[in-house]
């Protein structure tokens, strides 16, 4: 029987891959069928809401970094993602030459470099946390047998329900 985490991981991989592949024909259909000109009455609300969300993520990243929270990676990744999205829509949706030039400059010299910094923070934090967890749990390298003093041995419970006095070899007879 597979471990639940392995089954869940494989399910997520299959479902997300199916969604990603399914979005490709949808995107092609949208690009062919949508009118290139569209007006909306809520343009101000859409952009102010988006920028408010970006501001909240910058603040959340700052607070998480200040507190040395493990959430800093997720906050930084989300902030970087919104910065890339903001750059994309600013450049693509501008129609006046002067505004388009400003959007491109803002994207190239501010939004995209800042997004790269956010992704770097997320990567470094995840890497640090993985090393810290490995060190704290004394996990063996992949394919190597765990030491007797690892967490599994500490949490081992005997058949009579009493905690084991000393960790024992998992392959040894009970």
Secondary structure, 3 states (H helix, E strand, C coil): CCCHHHHHHHHHHHHHHHHHHHHHHHHHHHHHHCCCCCCCCCHHHHHHHHHHHHHHHHHHHHHHHHCCCCCHHHHHHHHHHHHHHHHHHHHHHCCCHHHHHHHHHHHHHHHHHHHHHHHHHHHHHHHHHHHHHHHHHCCCCCCCCCCCCCHHHHHCECCCCCECCCCCCCCCCC
